[in-house]
């Protein structure tokens, strides 16, 4: 299959709204060999990384983990952040839109691996094969970053989440010590949502 042409970069003027999306490069080891998982989208007939748009109010890392599981059935623990992908495309209305995709390396820690959403095939490939299979030049930047981290011995990570208090009950509605002020419903939901992105290996 011939490589798809790379879309235009996002204009520096920022004259159009940017659609936010997030994804991850699932990785594993087979002996001494590093492998990554690519997804095939039949609607576009392309091979790329699992990714998708953020839901309203959703955090980027949470979206990345959710999208990987929804598309591949794999559960990943996010590690190293990878290069952004920024490009323009023509939306369903025939209008030019801009997209920014944030990626992370994602160590596979579980999941059933059954295809769930918009994907008809997942391929585990070694690095040279993945470089050849990817349809978009921009997607190779994330793979190169994974390889650099692997060669430097910094690909494997352990989770450390430093989280501010999120959204809490307003001070005016709390009469006890401030450090005891609890999260409100939104804060609890966001705290629960971030857990899967840093889950430990099985």
Secondary structure, 3 states (H helix, E strand, C coil): CCCCCCCCCCCCCCCCCEEEEEEEEEEEEECCEEEEEEEEECCCCEEECEEEECCCCCCHHHHHHHHHHHHHCEEEEEEEEEEEEEEEEECCCCCEEEEEEEEEEEEEEEECCCCCCCCCEEEEEEHHHHHHHCCCCCHHHHHHHHHHHHHHCCCCCCCCCCCCCCCECCHHHCCCCHHHCCECHHHHHHHHHCHHHHCCCC
